[in-house]
């Protein structure tokens, strides 16, 4: 075979000669090696980068901490206020129900009309204080007996008393309610013990009374000469609770009730 023949595959001038091939996949084509230890491609953090990360973290952390603690404080204060509203509602509803069932015994006099019937009642409200804080007490006869013993027998008229004591910590007042059948009554509100806690965290308990002329009285005594066997026409109740958001401004709940008179047994 003629080596100078242009069709000869071994001819150096023949484009089919593998030596003259420009295929990029030629094994003889040089490639750039990848060195994992190349100093231009580091695999860690420099000291400067670590210091910058710590600096940014120090700037971001205080606002996040302040925001989270503030949120938890608001949640706790809201829960505290919800509990106070719950106690105020329960106390008001209980006192209103007791007063609505006020019991007065009537005794018709011989030869007198119904308008001339005499009445026998117990209604004693005292204006009292504990360390300069209003802590009024009240005693009266009612039919609103709360049966906690599980007995089916109705005791009839009971003497209900409200009295206030200082808490064990001494920071707040506690309102108690006592409920005893009339035949078991002994002592006075100053000596009352064993009542059920009606409300706590109180700053003051204030009761006022309106007579038949509309005059406001801070106390009432149906045993006195002036108010003998009389009951007020209206009772106003004011309960002040501790305010965690603003201790100088207590949370105040007020209500009033016109007293209905239940017809008692005649004798």
Secondary structure by P-SEA (a helix, b strand, c coil): ccccccccccccccccccccccccccccbbbbbbbcccccccccccaaaaaaaaaaaaaaaaaaaaaaaaaaaaaaaaaaaaaaaaaaaaaaaaaaaaaaabbbbbbbccccccccbbbbbbbbbbbcccccccbbbbbbbbccccccccccccccbbbbbbbbbbcccccbbbbbbbbbcccccccccccccccccccccccbbbbbbbcccccccccccccccccccccccbbbbbbbbbbcccccccbbbbbcccccccccccc
